[in-house]
Amino acid sequence: MDRITPVVGKNIHPVSPGTAAPPQPAPLLDQPDALGPFDYVQTKVVPLNAEHLERQRIVAHNKNSNMNWAFDLLRTQVLQAMEENGWRTLAITSPTPEAGKTVLAVNLAMSIAHHTDKTALLVDFDLRRPRVGKALGLPMDKALNEFISGKAGLEDVLVNPSLPRFVVLPTREPIPLSTETLSSAKVNKLIGDLRDRYESRICIFDLPPLLSSDDALTVLPKFDCVLLVVANGSNSKKDIEDCLRHLGQSNLVGAVLNKAEVEPRTYY
């Protein structure tokens, strides 16, 4: 699998993105205890295929895997920054396609669900090239596509991939007019609803690459903070500089150097 070297830096240019007022709908699942088991009532529960996950480089599903150290380290660093600032929404993007941002987003969300008292919600907001559902092997008869078009409610499109404290909102296929959709009032309300439903929830949004379209730039101000995924050998210095300029008004919690060769780790 790709090597992942997490490098988390200091926050820059703190801002306070606006969020919608807390909604009052009935909960999608019961949460009797922050550390206890979940009883999924309306959220669809879907079992995952371990072989499919391995082919997709999703390793954090098995919390006992010795390949999880990079994601666990990244999880700790990111959560520390988010808790210090009271942030609960994290956007993940990259300069260009094929940097591995979706694989990282899935593994990070799983790591958060496995090892903390937080719940993790992963949303596929790469509306031009959605890949979260495919990476997990989820059936997507109803997805963000139906929610956006008004053909399904939020409770109909959320999925629990048979992992406690982990919920996914997948996108099945590209959504036309993606920039307009991401800037719409409906998406703005959706972000607020997802963020405010539970205090212990960390919402992770897989965004499009920054330099491929204006989709990510349109929706970035709606999130508390952002993590940049850079592909070693693929993204140039200019790519990174351009991204940092675009992120100048965002809370950048850090960057991940993906696809980098690292020395094998021992216990120490």
ZIKA-V373567 format. One line per field, one symbol per residue. burial: 1 if it has 9 or more other C-alpha atoms within 8 Angstrom, else 0. A space follows every 50 residues. Layout:
burial: ???
This chain:
burial: 00111111001100000001000000011110000001010011110100 01110111111000000101111110110011000011111111110011 11111111111111000111111111110111101111010111111000 01000111111001111111111100011001100011101110111000 11111111111101111111111111111111001000110010001011 111111111100000000
